[in-house]
Amino acid sequence: MRSKTQSTINFKLILICLAFLFLLFLVLRSSSSSNSLLYSQQIPSLLSSSNSSSSNSQQDKTQSDSTSCPEQEPNTKSTPTCNKILPSLAQAMVHYATSNITPQQTKKEISVSLKVLEKKSPCNFLVFGLGHDSLMWTSLNHGGRTVFLEEDKSWIDQITKQLPSLESYHVVYDTKVTEADQLMEYGLGSEDCKVVSDPRLSKCQLALKGLPSEVYDVEWDLIMVDAPTGYHDGAPGRMTAIYTAGLMARNREDAQAEEEGSSDTSVSTTTTTHVFVHDVDRVVEDKFSKAFLCQGYLTEQEGRIRHFTIPTHRTRLGTSPPFCP
């Protein structure tokens, strides 16, 4: 009996020891798994933190570089190295965003000139008139020269005080709207008004001879006639401005361009000037634009604006085309 009892006790001790060892194994394994999981979680976190720091450093460097864009040489066709907004465009955006005054022309009317500027700019752009849309025209012709002619000296002072970057000149007109019919009859009947020459040398009474020399010495690609005042009888009217715009266009030098793939070394191409007349719903602007800019040169009309494309009459062949086609 004694030996059997002792054997049973020994067997129970062995089972207890085995159970204890098994539990100890489970505890150790669980602890090892937890440490491994924690380690695996810490490593990506540290790597992410390192990458984030590196990314932020790179971003700061990029931002630092973008704030100091190198200046591009003028008249070069190289690709810009940064995308900073143009100063003239920035100024225009701020000006119109903070003003409750809109340009005189409608969106559709502006689009007529805009289509030409998109192809021609930077170019030489002459505008009869100085107004709330002047900064817009200058910005749309970024890199080119835009000049404004204005009859009201005090208005020039007011606008240029706000926008000193605009190039404008004071012009004096000696006509009245009440003289429009008389000037139309004279212009259509006078041979002097059909002669193409520098306006300063023209014998036609419709030619403006008192403009600044800067106006006569430039070959204008676009001319906008939106002045002088013409909505009442005592106003100067736009009779002489319209005629002079047409004369300048016809008197331009003829271009000489090389045609790619041609057997000739050079091919003469006709120089054209785009002339726009605003407020053609009024009698003077309507009749004078049709008579002296010619319906045959009319390209488009949208609302109150007309677009004429006038070729030079100073051809290299020596034969001058008729005043109107």
C-alpha positions as CSV (number, residue, x, y, z in Angstrom):
1,M,0.0,0.0,0.0
2,R,2.7,2.4,0.8
3,S,4.7,1.9,-2.4
4,K,1.5,2.4,-4.5
5,T,0.7,5.7,-2.7
6,Q,4.2,7.0,-3.2
7,S,4.1,6.2,-6.9
8,T,0.8,8.0,-7.3
9,I,2.3,11.1,-5.6
10,N,5.3,11.1,-7.8
11,F,3.2,10.9,-10.9
12,K,1.1,13.8,-9.8
13,L,4.3,15.9,-9.2
14,I,5.5,15.1,-12.6
15,L,2.2,16.2,-14.2
16,I,2.2,19.5,-12.1
17,C,5.8,20.2,-13.3
18,L,4.9,19.5,-16.9
19,A,1.9,21.8,-16.7
20,F,4.0,24.5,-15.1
21,L,6.7,24.2,-17.8
22,F,4.0,24.4,-20.5
23,L,2.5,27.6,-19.0
24,L,5.9,29.1,-18.7
25,F,6.5,28.3,-22.4
26,L,3.3,30.0,-23.4
27,V,4.1,33.1,-21.3
28,L,7.6,33.4,-22.8
29,R,6.3,32.9,-26.3
30,S,3.6,35.5,-25.8
31,S,6.1,38.0,-24.5
32,S,8.4,37.4,-27.4
33,S,5.6,37.9,-30.0
34,S,4.6,41.2,-28.3
35,N,8.1,42.5,-28.4
36,S,8.5,41.5,-32.1
37,L,5.2,43.3,-32.9
38,L,6.2,46.4,-31.1
39,Y,9.6,46.5,-32.8
40,S,7.9,46.0,-36.2
41,Q,5.6,48.9,-35.5
42,Q,8.4,51.2,-34.3
43,I,10.6,50.7,-37.3
44,P,8.1,52.0,-40.0
45,S,7.2,54.8,-37.6
46,L,10.8,55.9,-37.4
47,L,11.3,55.5,-41.1
48,S,8.1,57.5,-41.7
49,S,9.3,60.2,-39.4
50,S,12.7,60.3,-41.2
51,N,11.0,60.4,-44.6
52,S,8.6,63.2,-43.5
53,S,11.5,65.2,-42.1
54,S,13.4,64.7,-45.4
55,S,10.3,65.6,-47.4
56,N,9.7,68.8,-45.4
57,S,13.3,69.7,-45.8
58,Q,13.0,69.2,-49.6
59,Q,9.8,71.1,-49.7
60,D,11.3,74.0,-47.9
61,K,14.2,74.0,-50.3
62,T,11.8,73.9,-53.3
63,Q,9.7,76.8,-51.8
64,S,12.8,78.7,-51.2
65,D,14.0,78.2,-54.8
66,S,10.6,79.2,-56.2
67,T,10.6,82.5,-54.4
68,S,13.8,83.6,-56.2
69,C,13.0,82.9,-59.9
70,P,15.9,83.9,-62.2
71,E,15.0,86.8,-64.5
72,Q,14.6,85.7,-68.1
73,E,16.3,87.6,-70.8
74,P,13.9,89.7,-72.9
75,N,12.9,88.6,-76.4
76,T,14.2,85.1,-75.7
77,K,12.2,81.9,-76.5
78,S,13.7,79.7,-73.8
79,T,11.3,77.9,-71.4
80,P,10.8,79.8,-68.2
81,T,12.4,78.2,-65.1
82,C,9.5,79.1,-62.8
83,N,5.8,79.9,-62.9
84,K,5.5,83.2,-61.1
85,I,2.6,85.4,-62.2
86,L,3.5,88.3,-64.5
87,P,3.7,91.6,-62.6
88,S,1.4,93.4,-65.1
89,L,-1.2,90.6,-64.8
90,A,-1.0,90.7,-61.0
91,Q,-1.5,94.4,-61.0
92,A,-4.5,94.1,-63.3
93,M,-6.1,91.4,-61.1
94,V,-5.7,93.4,-58.0
95,H,-6.9,96.6,-59.7
96,Y,-10.1,95.1,-61.1
97,A,-10.8,92.9,-58.0
98,T,-10.8,96.0,-55.8
99,S,-12.8,98.2,-58.1
100,N,-16.5,98.4,-58.7
101,I,-16.0,100.1,-62.1
102,T,-16.1,97.8,-65.1
103,P,-14.5,98.5,-68.5
104,Q,-16.6,100.3,-71.1
105,Q,-16.7,97.4,-73.5
106,T,-18.7,94.2,-73.0
107,K,-17.1,90.8,-72.6
108,K,-18.0,89.9,-76.2
109,E,-16.7,93.1,-77.6
110,I,-13.4,92.7,-75.7
111,S,-13.1,89.2,-77.1
112,V,-12.8,90.6,-80.6
113,S,-9.6,92.4,-79.8
114,L,-8.4,89.7,-77.5
115,K,-8.4,87.1,-80.3
116,V,-6.0,89.3,-82.3
117,L,-3.8,90.1,-79.3
118,E,-3.4,86.4,-78.5
119,K,-1.8,86.0,-81.9
120,K,0.0,89.3,-82.2
121,S,1.3,90.2,-78.7
122,P,3.8,91.3,-77.8
123,C,3.2,94.1,-80.3
124,N,2.7,97.8,-80.8
125,F,-0.9,98.8,-79.8
126,L,-2.2,102.4,-80.1
127,V,-5.4,103.3,-78.3
128,F,-7.4,106.5,-78.8
129,G,-8.7,107.0,-75.3
130,L,-7.7,106.4,-71.7
131,G,-10.1,104.7,-69.4
132,H,-10.9,102.1,-66.9
133,D,-10.0,99.4,-69.4
134,S,-6.5,100.7,-70.1
135,L,-4.7,98.5,-67.6
136,M,-6.4,95.5,-69.1
137,W,-5.2,96.3,-72.6
138,T,-1.6,96.9,-71.3
139,S,-1.7,93.5,-69.5
140,L,-3.1,91.7,-72.5
141,N,-0.2,93.1,-74.5
142,H,2.5,92.1,-72.0
143,G,6.0,92.7,-73.3
144,G,4.7,94.9,-76.1
145,R,4.1,98.7,-76.2
146,T,0.7,100.1,-75.5
147,V,0.1,103.8,-75.9
148,F,-3.0,105.8,-75.0
149,L,-4.1,109.2,-76.5
150,E,-6.5,111.2,-74.3
151,E,-8.1,114.6,-74.8
152,D,-8.7,115.4,-71.1
153,K,-5.5,116.4,-69.3
154,S,-7.1,116.2,-65.8
155,W,-8.3,112.7,-66.6
156,I,-4.8,111.7,-67.6
157,D,-3.5,113.0,-64.3
158,Q,-6.2,111.1,-62.4
159,I,-5.6,107.8,-64.1
160,T,-1.8,107.9,-64.2
161,K,-1.7,108.8,-60.5
162,Q,-3.4,105.4,-59.8
163,L,-1.6,103.6,-62.6
164,P,1.7,105.2,-63.2
165,S,2.9,102.4,-65.5
166,L,0.5,103.4,-68.3
167,E,2.0,105.4,-71.2
168,S,-0.4,108.1,-72.2
169,Y,-0.2,111.5,-74.1
170,H,-2.5,114.5,-74.2
171,V,-4.1,115.2,-77.6
172,V,-6.0,118.3,-78.7
173,Y,-8.8,118.0,-81.3
174,D,-10.1,121.0,-83.2
175,T,-13.3,119.5,-84.6
176,K,-16.9,119.2,-83.3
177,V,-19.6,116.5,-83.8
178,T,-21.8,119.1,-85.6
179,E,-19.1,119.3,-88.4
180,A,-19.3,115.6,-89.1
181,D,-21.5,115.9,-92.3
182,Q,-19.4,118.6,-93.7
183,L,-16.2,116.7,-93.0
184,M,-17.7,113.5,-94.6
185,E,-18.6,115.4,-97.8
186,Y,-15.1,116.9,-97.9
187,G,-13.3,113.7,-97.2
188,L,-15.1,111.7,-99.9
189,G,-14.7,114.4,-102.5
190,S,-11.1,115.4,-101.9
191,E,-8.3,113.7,-103.8
192,D,-5.9,114.8,-101.0
193,C,-7.7,112.4,-98.6
194,K,-7.0,109.5,-100.9
195,V,-3.3,110.0,-101.0
196,V,-1.4,107.6,-98.7
197,S,1.4,109.4,-96.7
198,D,2.7,110.2,-93.3
199,P,-0.3,112.0,-91.5
200,R,2.1,114.9,-90.7
201,L,2.6,115.4,-94.5
202,S,-1.0,114.8,-95.6
203,K,-2.9,117.7,-97.1
204,C,-6.2,116.2,-96.0
205,Q,-8.0,118.1,-93.3
206,L,-9.0,114.9,-91.6
207,A,-5.4,113.9,-90.9
208,L,-4.3,114.5,-87.3
209,K,-1.0,116.4,-87.5
210,G,-0.5,117.4,-83.8
211,L,0.0,114.0,-82.2
212,P,3.3,113.3,-80.3
213,S,6.2,112.3,-82.5
214,E,6.3,108.9,-80.6
215,V,3.0,108.1,-82.3
216,Y,4.1,108.8,-85.9
217,D,7.5,107.0,-85.5
218,V,6.1,103.6,-84.5
219,E,4.7,100.9,-86.8
220,W,1.4,100.1,-85.1
221,D,0.1,96.5,-85.3
222,L,-3.2,97.3,-83.6
223,I,-5.1,100.6,-83.4
224,M,-8.2,101.0,-81.2
225,V,-10.4,104.1,-81.7
226,D,-12.5,104.5,-78.5
227,A,-12.0,108.3,-78.2
228,P,-12.3,111.3,-78.3
229,T,-15.7,112.0,-76.8
230,G,-18.5,111.9,-79.3
231,Y,-21.9,111.5,-77.6
232,H,-22.9,115.2,-77.7
233,D,-22.8,118.0,-80.4
234,G,-20.1,120.0,-78.6
235,A,-17.7,117.0,-78.4
236,P,-14.7,116.7,-80.7
237,G,-16.1,113.5,-82.3
238,R,-14.0,110.7,-83.8
239,M,-14.0,111.8,-87.4
240,T,-10.3,112.6,-87.6
241,A,-9.2,109.7,-85.3
242,I,-10.9,107.2,-87.5
243,Y,-9.4,108.7,-90.7
244,T,-5.9,108.9,-89.2
245,A,-6.0,105.3,-88.0
246,G,-6.8,104.2,-91.5
247,L,-4.0,106.4,-93.0
248,M,-1.4,105.0,-90.5
249,A,-2.4,101.5,-91.5
250,R,-2.1,102.1,-95.2
251,N,1.2,104.0,-94.8
252,R,3.0,101.1,-93.0
253,E,6.2,99.6,-94.5
254,D,5.6,96.4,-96.4
255,A,7.0,93.4,-94.7
256,Q,9.7,91.2,-96.2
257,A,9.5,87.6,-95.0
258,E,11.2,84.3,-95.9
259,E,9.0,81.5,-96.9
260,E,10.2,78.1,-95.7
261,G,10.6,75.6,-98.6
262,S,10.4,78.3,-101.3
263,S,12.9,78.4,-104.2
264,D,13.0,82.2,-103.8
265,T,15.2,83.5,-101.0
266,S,12.5,85.9,-100.0
267,V,8.8,86.4,-100.6
268,S,7.0,89.7,-100.2
269,T,4.1,89.5,-97.7
270,T,1.5,92.2,-97.2
271,T,1.7,94.0,-93.8
272,T,-1.7,94.4,-92.2
273,T,-2.9,96.5,-89.4
274,H,-5.9,95.6,-87.2
275,V,-8.1,98.7,-86.6
276,F,-11.0,98.5,-84.1
277,V,-13.7,101.2,-83.8
278,H,-16.0,101.3,-80.7
279,D,-19.5,102.8,-80.4
280,V,-20.4,102.1,-84.1
281,D,-24.1,102.3,-83.0
282,R,-23.6,106.1,-83.2
283,V,-23.9,107.9,-86.5
284,V,-20.4,109.3,-86.8
285,E,-18.6,106.1,-85.8
286,D,-20.8,104.1,-88.2
287,K,-20.5,106.3,-91.3
288,F,-16.8,107.3,-90.9
289,S,-15.6,103.7,-90.2
290,K,-17.4,102.4,-93.3
291,A,-16.2,105.3,-95.5
292,F,-12.5,105.6,-94.5
293,L,-11.7,102.1,-93.1
294,C,-13.8,100.6,-95.9
295,Q,-16.5,97.9,-95.7
296,G,-14.2,95.8,-97.9
297,Y,-11.7,95.6,-95.0
298,L,-14.4,94.8,-92.4
299,T,-13.5,91.5,-90.7
300,E,-16.0,91.3,-87.9
301,Q,-18.6,93.2,-85.9
302,E,-19.7,92.3,-82.4
303,G,-22.1,94.5,-80.6
304,R,-20.8,98.1,-80.8
305,I,-17.3,97.3,-82.1
306,R,-16.0,96.7,-85.6
307,H,-12.8,95.1,-86.6
308,F,-11.1,96.1,-89.8
309,T,-8.0,94.4,-91.3
310,I,-6.2,97.0,-93.5
311,P,-3.2,96.1,-95.7
312,T,-0.4,98.5,-96.4
313,H,-0.7,100.5,-99.6
314,R,3.1,100.9,-99.8
315,T,3.7,97.8,-101.9
316,R,7.2,96.9,-103.1
317,L,5.9,96.5,-106.6
318,G,5.2,100.2,-106.7
319,T,1.6,99.9,-107.6
320,S,-0.8,101.3,-104.9
321,P,-4.2,99.6,-104.5
322,P,-7.3,101.8,-104.5
323,F,-8.2,103.5,-101.2
324,C,-11.1,101.1,-100.7
325,P,-11.2,97.6,-102.3
